[in-house]
Amino acid sequence: MNALAVVTGASSGIGYELAKVLADNGFDLVVAAEDERIDETAAQIALRCGGVRVDPVRTDLSKYEGVEALVAAVRADGRPVDVLAVNAGVGVGGDFVRDTSLDDNLEIVDLNVRSSVHLTHRLLGDMVDRKQGRVLFTSSVAATAPGPFHSVYAASKAFLASFGQSLREELRDTGVTVTTLMPGPTDTEFFERAGMQDTKVATGDKDDPAQVAQQGFEALMKGDDHVVAGSLKNKVQAVAGKVAPDPVKAKMTRSMTEPGSAES
């Protein structure tokens, strides 16, 4: 019987590519997303990778009930989870006070932070009891610096980076590993959904989500603590994030994320 992997945010982008690379490597899947494309995604992956089972769960993970619905679907399968890829996330760009709504910002907290904690807490205990399992959190190089004009998103990714490293240390002797995936700007629907199309970061070079997912998978299977995926520029940014003062990093980020910066 194939090992089982759970992937959230799997209908597009990095999550879709993670699901594909896991299936290519013989994992059965439970894939989750809010939009209706998740059913088509599951069918495509199952057709592409014969011999694997792919079960879609359409659910809103920003809601408590949505996470519980996914947990119930996973447990109904009756098999232990070998890989948990916590990837679902959302962002919103613009001036925090003038351009973004309270509801949009709270949705970032609910999906990127709250649901990640909720889902991980529900499924991690079984891994620890079995002394076997792997967890992957999709954070971002945005976690390494303050994020003007996507402030709540950047903070949510910093939370995931810290959360992942903290859990990794707690679980050091349990047989369960935790890996944090830290991509840079990637060719997905993120910038359009976040309303950041007129920013320099959105109009610049972007990494291939398939490459990002492959690097994330390799780091996960090796049990690495994190991987900065994609271009050399992302790795330089991650290193700079460790040494540059926060005010300096905030100004540098602003030049890339401020509305209208694409025209500069």
C-alpha positions as CSV (number, residue, x, y, z in Angstrom):
1,M,0.0,0.0,0.0
2,N,1.3,3.5,-0.9
3,A,2.2,6.0,1.8
4,L,-0.3,8.8,2.3
5,A,0.4,12.6,1.9
6,V,-2.0,15.5,2.7
7,V,-1.5,18.7,0.7
8,T,-3.4,21.9,1.3
9,G,-3.8,24.7,-1.3
10,A,-3.4,22.0,-3.9
11,S,-5.6,23.3,-6.7
12,S,-2.9,25.6,-8.2
13,G,0.6,27.0,-7.8
14,I,3.2,25.4,-5.5
15,G,0.6,23.2,-3.8
16,Y,-0.4,21.7,-7.1
17,E,3.2,21.0,-8.0
18,L,3.9,19.5,-4.5
19,A,1.0,17.2,-5.0
20,K,2.3,16.2,-8.4
21,V,5.8,15.5,-7.2
22,L,4.5,13.5,-4.3
23,A,2.3,11.4,-6.6
24,D,5.3,10.9,-9.0
25,N,7.1,9.4,-6.0
26,G,4.4,6.9,-5.2
27,F,2.3,8.7,-2.5
28,D,-1.4,8.5,-2.4
29,L,-2.9,11.9,-1.8
30,V,-5.6,13.8,0.0
31,V,-5.6,17.2,-1.6
32,A,-7.6,20.2,-0.3
33,A,-8.6,23.6,-1.5
34,E,-11.5,26.0,-1.3
35,D,-12.2,26.3,-5.1
36,E,-13.9,23.9,-7.3
37,R,-10.7,23.2,-9.3
38,I,-9.6,20.8,-6.7
39,D,-11.7,18.0,-8.2
40,E,-10.2,18.6,-11.6
41,T,-6.7,18.7,-10.0
42,A,-7.2,15.4,-8.3
43,A,-8.4,13.8,-11.5
44,Q,-5.5,15.1,-13.5
45,I,-2.9,13.9,-11.0
46,A,-4.5,10.5,-10.7
47,L,-4.5,10.2,-14.5
48,R,-0.9,11.4,-14.8
49,C,0.4,9.1,-12.1
50,G,-1.2,5.7,-12.6
51,G,-1.2,3.6,-9.4
52,V,-1.8,6.3,-7.0
53,R,-5.1,7.4,-5.3
54,V,-6.0,11.0,-5.2
55,D,-8.9,12.1,-3.0
56,P,-10.1,15.8,-3.3
57,V,-11.6,17.7,-0.4
58,R,-13.2,21.0,-1.2
59,T,-13.2,23.0,2.0
60,D,-12.5,26.5,3.3
61,L,-9.6,26.1,5.7
62,S,-9.9,29.7,6.9
63,K,-12.9,28.4,8.9
64,Y,-12.7,26.1,12.0
65,E,-15.3,23.8,10.4
66,G,-13.3,23.6,7.2
67,V,-10.2,22.3,8.9
68,E,-12.3,19.8,10.9
69,A,-13.9,18.6,7.6
70,L,-10.4,17.9,6.1
71,V,-9.3,16.1,9.3
72,A,-12.4,14.0,9.1
73,A,-11.8,13.1,5.5
74,V,-8.2,12.2,6.2
75,R,-9.1,10.0,9.2
76,A,-11.9,8.3,7.2
77,D,-9.2,7.0,4.9
78,G,-8.1,4.8,7.8
79,R,-4.4,5.1,7.1
80,P,-1.7,7.0,8.9
81,V,-0.5,10.3,7.3
82,D,3.2,10.0,6.3
83,V,3.5,13.5,4.9
84,L,1.6,16.7,5.8
85,A,2.3,19.6,3.4
86,V,0.7,22.7,5.0
87,N,0.7,25.0,1.9
88,A,-2.6,26.8,1.7
89,G,-2.2,30.6,2.0
90,V,-3.4,33.9,0.9
91,G,-2.1,37.5,0.7
92,V,-3.3,41.0,0.1
93,G,-1.2,44.0,-1.0
94,G,-1.6,47.7,-0.5
95,D,-1.6,50.3,2.1
96,F,-2.8,48.6,5.3
97,V,-5.1,51.4,6.4
98,R,-6.4,52.8,3.0
99,D,-6.2,49.9,0.6
100,T,-7.0,46.7,2.5
101,S,-10.0,45.7,4.5
102,L,-10.1,44.3,8.0
103,D,-11.8,41.2,6.7
104,D,-9.1,40.6,4.1
105,N,-6.3,40.9,6.7
106,L,-8.1,38.7,9.2
107,E,-8.6,36.1,6.5
108,I,-4.8,36.0,6.1
109,V,-4.4,35.3,9.8
110,D,-7.2,32.7,9.7
111,L,-5.8,30.8,6.7
112,N,-2.1,31.2,6.9
113,V,-1.7,31.0,10.7
114,R,-4.7,29.7,12.5
115,S,-5.6,26.9,10.1
116,S,-1.9,25.8,9.9
117,V,-1.8,25.5,13.7
118,H,-5.2,23.8,13.8
119,L,-4.5,21.2,11.1
120,T,-1.0,20.4,12.4
121,H,-2.2,19.9,15.9
122,R,-4.9,17.5,14.7
123,L,-2.6,15.4,12.6
124,L,0.8,15.6,14.2
125,G,0.0,13.6,17.3
126,D,-0.6,10.4,15.3
127,M,2.8,10.9,13.7
128,V,4.5,11.3,17.0
129,D,2.7,8.2,18.4
130,R,4.0,6.2,15.4
131,K,7.5,7.8,15.6
132,Q,7.3,8.4,11.9
133,G,6.2,11.3,9.7
134,R,7.3,14.4,7.8
135,V,5.8,17.9,7.9
136,L,6.4,20.6,5.3
137,F,5.3,24.3,5.9
138,T,5.3,26.6,2.9
139,S,6.7,29.9,4.3
140,S,8.5,32.5,2.1
141,V,11.6,34.5,1.9
142,A,9.2,37.3,2.8
143,A,9.5,35.9,6.3
144,T,13.0,37.2,6.6
145,A,12.1,40.9,6.5
146,P,9.3,43.3,7.5
147,G,6.8,43.6,4.6
148,P,5.5,47.1,4.0
149,F,2.4,47.0,1.7
150,H,1.9,43.3,2.4
151,S,2.4,43.6,6.1
152,V,0.1,40.9,7.4
153,Y,1.1,38.4,4.8
154,A,4.8,38.8,5.5
155,A,4.1,38.5,9.3
156,S,2.1,35.3,8.7
157,K,5.0,33.8,6.8
158,A,7.4,34.8,9.6
159,F,5.1,33.0,12.0
160,L,5.2,29.8,9.9
161,A,9.0,29.9,9.7
162,S,9.3,30.3,13.5
163,F,6.5,27.7,14.2
164,G,8.2,25.2,11.9
165,Q,11.6,25.6,13.5
166,S,10.1,25.4,17.0
167,L,8.2,22.2,16.3
168,R,11.3,20.7,14.7
169,E,13.3,21.1,17.9
170,E,10.5,19.8,20.0
171,L,10.2,16.7,17.9
172,R,13.9,16.2,17.6
173,D,13.9,12.7,19.1
174,T,10.5,11.5,17.9
175,G,11.2,10.3,14.4
176,V,9.1,13.1,13.0
177,T,10.8,15.8,10.9
178,V,9.6,19.4,10.1
179,T,10.9,21.2,7.1
180,T,10.2,24.8,6.1
181,L,10.0,25.7,2.4
182,M,10.9,29.3,1.7
183,P,10.3,30.3,-2.0
184,G,10.8,33.8,-3.4
185,P,8.6,35.3,-6.1
186,T,7.1,32.4,-8.0
187,D,5.1,32.2,-11.2
188,T,1.7,31.6,-9.6
189,E,-1.6,33.4,-9.2
190,F,-0.5,34.9,-5.9
191,F,0.2,38.5,-7.1
192,E,-3.1,38.7,-9.1
193,R,-5.1,37.5,-6.1
194,A,-3.3,39.8,-3.7
195,G,-3.9,42.8,-6.0
196,M,-0.1,43.4,-6.3
197,Q,0.1,43.4,-10.1
198,D,1.5,47.0,-10.2
199,T,4.4,46.3,-7.9
200,K,8.1,45.8,-8.9
201,V,8.1,42.3,-7.3
202,A,5.1,41.2,-9.3
203,T,6.6,42.3,-12.7
204,G,10.1,41.0,-12.1
205,D,11.6,37.6,-12.7
206,K,9.8,34.7,-11.0
207,D,10.7,31.1,-10.3
208,D,9.0,28.0,-11.7
209,P,6.6,26.5,-9.2
210,A,7.5,23.0,-10.3
211,Q,11.2,23.7,-9.4
212,V,10.2,25.2,-6.1
213,A,8.1,22.1,-5.3
214,Q,10.8,19.7,-6.3
215,Q,13.3,21.4,-4.1
216,G,10.8,21.4,-1.3
217,F,10.2,17.7,-1.7
218,E,13.9,16.9,-1.8
219,A,14.5,18.8,1.4
220,L,11.5,17.2,3.1
221,M,12.7,13.7,2.3
222,K,16.2,14.5,3.5
223,G,14.7,15.8,6.7
224,D,16.3,19.3,6.2
225,D,15.2,22.0,8.6
226,H,14.5,24.5,5.7
227,V,15.2,25.2,2.1
228,V,15.3,28.5,0.3
229,A,14.0,27.5,-3.1
230,G,14.3,29.0,-6.5
231,S,16.9,31.6,-7.7
232,L,20.2,32.6,-6.2
233,K,18.5,36.0,-5.5
234,N,16.3,34.3,-3.0
235,K,19.2,32.8,-1.1
236,V,21.0,36.2,-1.0
237,Q,17.8,37.8,0.4
238,A,17.6,35.1,3.1
239,V,21.2,35.6,4.1
240,A,20.7,39.4,4.1
241,G,17.7,38.9,6.3
242,K,19.9,37.5,9.1
243,V,22.3,40.4,9.2
244,A,20.6,43.6,8.0
245,P,18.7,45.8,10.5
246,D,14.9,45.6,10.3
247,P,14.5,49.3,9.3
248,V,16.9,48.8,6.4
249,K,15.1,45.6,5.3
250,A,11.8,47.4,5.5
251,K,12.9,50.2,3.2
252,M,14.3,47.6,0.7
253,T,11.1,45.7,0.7
254,R,9.0,48.8,0.2
255,S,10.9,49.5,-3.0
256,M,9.6,46.2,-4.3
257,T,6.1,46.0,-2.9
258,E,4.7,49.6,-2.8
259,P,1.8,50.1,-5.2
260,G,3.0,51.7,-8.4
261,S,6.6,50.6,-7.9
262,A,6.5,48.6,-11.2
263,E,6.7,52.0,-13.0
264,S,9.8,53.1,-11.0
